[in-house]
Amino acid sequence: MTARTSAGLLAHRIDPGGELWVFLGHMGGPFWARRDAGAWSIPKGEYDPAVEQSFDVARREFAEEIGVPAPRGEVIDLGVVVQPSGKRVRTFAVSADESLRFVASNEFELEWPRGSGVVRRFPEIDRGQWFPLGQARTKVVSGQVPILDALRARLAELGRIPGVPPGG
């Protein structure tokens, strides 16, 4: 069986004080409704690598899940992280300004309550928010923490984080 593959787009910014921030989406639906820590995600979606290009998928999924076009700008390929489930997530980072806001997400159908026979629609993402990197590490699902680490490492390599020398 082939591992599932997703592509995501991580919007980020560095504030005037030099702090790195990332934009995450809170996962929608009844399972995540009352959760906060570990219930946020990078906007992403599954695709077939034989049919679609990962960056195109990442931009499309961002727009579908956040409700605004993906930010334009220099793209940083953060590589692939394998989640505990075995899913492979290819993530790209792009700089965005603090005006980026969540508008609305696409929806999915789910029988809820389970076994009731009632099918309801829920947003894939029910809200989006900027977080400083340290706080984002506690908010994002655990399998995506390495993506946040990769962003910080890559920005440090490029000399983009004030006070951190290139490669630091």
Secondary structure as UniProt FT lines:
FT   STRAND          5..14
FT   TURN            16..17
FT   STRAND          20..27
FT   TURN            30..34
FT   TURN            37..38
FT   STRAND          40..41
FT   STRAND          44..46
FT   TURN            49..51
FT   HELIX           54..66
FT   STRAND          75..82
FT   TURN            84..85
FT   STRAND          88..95
FT   TURN            98..99
FT   STRAND          107..111
FT   TURN            114..115
FT   STRAND          119..123
FT   STRAND          125..132
FT   HELIX           133..139
FT   HELIX           142..144
FT   HELIX           145..157
FT   TURN            158..159
FT   TURN            162..163
FT   TURN            166..167
//
